[in-house]
Amino acid sequence: MTDPRYLAVKLLDKTFRSGSYSNIQLNAGLDSSDLDDRGKRLCSAIYYGVIQRRISLDYVIGRLSKRPIEKMDSIVVNILRAGIYQLGYMDLVPDNAAVNESVKLAKKFGKTSAAGMVNAVLRNFIRQEKKIYEGKIDNVKAMSIVYSCPEELVKSLTNDYGKEFAFHFLVHSVEKRPVCLRRNQLRCNAKELQKAMGGIKLLSGGNPELPECSQVIEGGDITAAKAFKKGYFHVQGLSSQYCCLALAPTEKDLVLDICAAPGGKTFTMAEMMNGKGKIYAFDLHEKRAELIRKGAERLGLTNIRAAAGDATKYNAELPEFTKILCDVPCSGYGVIAKKPEIKYKPLSDFARLPEIQYSIAENALRYLAVGGEMVYSTCTVRKAENDEVVERLLREHPELEPVELPELLLRRFGAKATLSPMYGFDDGFFVAKFRKTRR
């Protein structure tokens, strides 16, 4: 049987070399392995944990190794990262197991000459009481090390929202976040959902504004549950569900979801509309549009029409819409707890995004009927992609007026909101709402 630690290190090396998405790499690796469920859980925990804590782990390696990390073999570096992660963050893994298995990995990968160094670094870490960082967490460098976040992103968060916001956001970014589900109220009630989940336990009814939202608190693969196959739910985070609540579509509306894939918000809106009305859901690539169609079919949602379409180009064949969700492509920094590899991308990679986002939003407005409403949203926490785009829209389009958000968001934010763990949300999201008052 495949060694889960070996597979984790192999996948880590491949991920860091290629810069590919972690979920794609991991799923492909696990699918091609012969690991049992326990092995898959261990492999996944180490793999995601190392990606999430890479800066912290590299700081420890740099402190304990005589050889600079940039001069080490990449496989050896990932063996050390995985070993330190198990020692420092996985309480259920015995220290001896973490050390001994790491030494074995060095030999298994043909890095026998590095086995002694791996052993020495890990045992020194244990002798130093497995301390990651000593000192106050009161500056950018310390926050970067402790919460494994590049310094430029720490500075960006602090400059945009202040130190308290940055601190809360970074603390939550390295914590395990619960999986949230959206119950399909057109097919089941809460009791029927829980019964069809088998041994997977849910926490439901915790949010009066989103009674269909549940958290997975215990269990295995939710997509293997009978409830999934019956279309009783789809996976969707709390913040993402609030985007749909902000738009508040009804069965009387004609809705446009202009950047829809993989379809979570489309499905939620279709359910809010009681499976009536009509939603046009577009994404740039046909393969992603097909994801929406398949999801809608599983959930029994017949009021969704999904197709490929370029959100930056006007399609004169489309009708006017009474509600539009403009959830634009973004840097994704708001969801780094779930997709940790995103935080290591430099801010310069996203320099052109605000212009693209504005172009998409401006094009979406061409489809909006007079009196209609549009929500602009992202899953990032950068003001350049959020507040500044919205301010430009209002400045350059006098036909728009801001619209108050639902009660819970309105009390805290008004007409636009940066959702974050600091305010009780699971991810960092931005939501703003407009109404078209004239042509």
HELIX and SHEET records of a PDB file:
HELIX    1   1 PRO A    4  SER A   18  1                                  15    
HELIX    2   2 SER A   22  ASP A   31  1                                  10    
HELIX    3   3 ASP A   37  GLN A   52  1                                  16    
HELIX    4   4 ARG A   54  LEU A   64  1                                  11    
HELIX    5   5 ILE A   69  LYS A   71  5                                   3    
HELIX    6   6 SER A   74  TYR A   89  1                                  16    
HELIX    7   7 ASP A   95  LYS A  108  1                                  14    
HELIX    8   8 THR A  112  ALA A  114  5                                   3    
HELIX    9   9 ALA A  115  ARG A  127  1                                  13    
HELIX   10  10 VAL A  140  VAL A  146  1                                   7    
HELIX   11  11 GLU A  151  TYR A  161  1                                  11    
HELIX   12  12 LYS A  163  SER A  173  1                                  11    
HELIX   13  13 ALA A  190  ALA A  196  1                                   7    
HELIX   14  14 ILE A  222  ALA A  224  5                                   3    
HELIX   15  15 LYS A  226  LYS A  229  1                                   4    
HELIX   16  16 LEU A  238  LEU A  247  1                                  10    
HELIX   17  17 GLY A  264  MET A  272  1                                   9    
HELIX   18  18 GLU A  286  LEU A  299  1                                  14    
HELIX   19  19 TYR A  333  VAL A  335  5                                   3    
HELIX   20  20 PRO A  340  TYR A  344  5                                   5    
HELIX   21  21 LEU A  347  PHE A  350  5                                   4    
HELIX   22  22 LEU A  353  LEU A  365  1                                  13    
HELIX   23  23 ASP A  387  GLU A  396  1                                  10    
HELIX   24  24 GLU A  407  ARG A  412  1                                   6    
HELIX   25  25 PRO A  421  TYR A  423  5                                   3    
SHEET    1   A 4 LYS A 201  SER A 204  0                                        
SHEET    2   A 4 CYS A 213  GLU A 218 -1                                        
SHEET    3   A 4 CYS A 180  ARG A 183 -1                                        
SHEET    4   A 4 PHE A 233  VAL A 235 -1                                        
SHEET    1   B 7 ILE A 304  ALA A 308  0                                        
SHEET    2   B 7 LYS A 278  ASP A 283  1                                        
SHEET    3   B 7 LEU A 254  ASP A 257  1                                        
SHEET    4   B 7 PHE A 321  ASP A 327  1                                        
SHEET    5   B 7 LEU A 368  THR A 378  1                                        
SHEET    6   B 7 PHE A 429  LYS A 436 -1                                        
SHEET    7   B 7 LEU A 400  PRO A 402 -1                                        
SHEET    1   C 7 ILE A 304  ALA A 308  0                                        
SHEET    2   C 7 LYS A 278  ASP A 283  1                                        
SHEET    3   C 7 LEU A 254  ASP A 257  1                                        
SHEET    4   C 7 PHE A 321  ASP A 327  1                                        
SHEET    5   C 7 LEU A 368  THR A 378  1                                        
SHEET    6   C 7 PHE A 429  LYS A 436 -1                                        
SHEET    7   C 7 LYS A 416  LEU A 419 -1                                        
END                                                                             
